[in-house]
Amino acid sequence: MITNTHAAKFLDDADAAMVSNKPILADRYLVLAASMPISDAVLLSRLVDFAKHRGHDEAIQNALTRSPLTKSDGALQLLLAEIYSKRGEYDAAKQTFTALADDPEHGPAALRSLANLALYAVELETVLEIADRLDVLSPGGAGPAMLRANVFIKQGNLQAAEAELDIAAGLGANDEGLHFQRMAIASKRREFSEIWRYWLARKEPPELLPHHLLPRLTRLEDARGMNVLVRSEQGFGDILQFARFIPALVGIAESVTFYTNGRLQRLLTPLHEAGVELCDRNPEDQYPDFICPMLDLPHLVGADTAEKLLPAPYLRVEPEVQSEWQARVGREGFRIGIVWQGNAQGAIDYGRSIPLDELARIAEIDGVRLIALQKGTGIEQIAALPQPEIIEVFDAFDAGEDAFIDTAALASCLDLIVTTDTSVAHVVGALGLPAVLLLKYDPDWRWTIPPLNKTVWYQNTVPLRQDKAGDWAGVVDKLMLLITERMA
């Protein structure tokens, strides 16, 4: 077919662009290929593989949606549903997974994905029902026990959760999955040494510098007199949260280098001043003796109590940038910076973000000014408000190559920052600024360490959690009371 011919030509052009080191051009050709209704299975597989390599989920979704092959291929339908889920299109994901649930070949995988979505939504009865169905479809598997353990953890029945994890372990459950669930149990018991021990037992992250073939640092005393390369892991929020532990290696190791995203290095300047070298590319003139994934650090430095966590602030605002923002914002009113939407690309955002029209109710308090710290996805919600002018938006905000420089400076000029569970929560927390963290009913493990009315990570951050799943209205009611008290 001529359509397949055109799609193949676009993919050939994309390959050639990658060989010529022109990734942007390659992505343009990929998008063109994905816009074709491809009917050749080999060609479609080639496109999917290329898009996975480029991390271009939208291209995969477009190609599978348009291809006539998808309608009769359960594997392609499953992949499409996974992309829907990853991109935050949960209703479409659930519809596709549900349609596959009784498929003999793909049903178990579809049910497990449905259960994961139900866990994020705290639909615990649904999860238990799916576990029972999996027992029938794939008897002898560890999946149902893992799902039941998840439910019991969320219900606070930790003894029952441990019993299910023991069953899952006996049935050959994935070690990393078991470790993460046991870590969640440890967090609810405030057992810091256990939390870090389970992190240490996770699957080792991919090697960033494979040509060095460095041994992993497993004991703090082994770093004495050595050159240690700490590598960042996971997202910006995790990096900012755990960066506090890196200076603990200074004075023990001969040198400490932190290999992380270049966009964060300006914000992390205090680490450099503490003796940590920062880099975002292969330090070819250095030959470290050990490599240390950054989430290994709490275990290595013995952070077995909350008191051993380096308190905030451990980052700071640049005075010149702060002065510029102070002049722009002024000092009128009770100034509240707000962030309402996290990265929607992934099931982790399921229920985590608050609709702006709900959060904007705090503008009803006399004297309050709402200032957007939101960037990217979510900013479009302002225009949909009945009175969009109640949200102040500043241009040229974090427009440079360095992440969060304007966020940090603007936030430091405000009376309070209100944010959902995003990287901004870690920025303002690490700066020691007054903040309120809005949390869904079942938040990420790091916020479930007792007591739940405060967080061990940032002393000036007050967490407000939903009393029941989806109840943002109740959270905003509490927030309005807190703001009124602070303004008094």
ABEGO torsion letter per residue (X at the ends): XAAAAAAAAAAAAAAAAAAAGBAAAAAAAAAAAAABBBABAAAAAAAAAAAAAAGBAAAAAAAAAABAAAAABAAAAAAAAAAAAAAGBAAAAAAAAAAAAABAAAAAAAAAAAAAAAAAAGBAAAAAAAAAAAAAABBGBAAAAAAAAAAAAAAGBAAAAAAAAAAAAAAGBBAAAAAAAAAAAAAAAGBAAAAAAAAAABBBBBBABAAAGBBBBABAAAABGBBBBBBBBEBAAAAAAAAAAAAAABGABABBBBBBBAAAAAAAAAAAAAGBBBBABBBAABBBABBBBAAAAAAAAGBABAAABBBOBABBBBAAAAAAAAAAAEABEBBBBBBABBBABEAAABGABBBAAAAAAAAABBGBBBBBABBEBGAAAAAABABAAABBBBBGBGABABBGAAAAAAAAABABBBBBBBAAAAAAAAAGBBBBBBBBABBBAAAABOBAABBAABAABBBBBBABBGBAAAAAAAAAAAAAAAAX
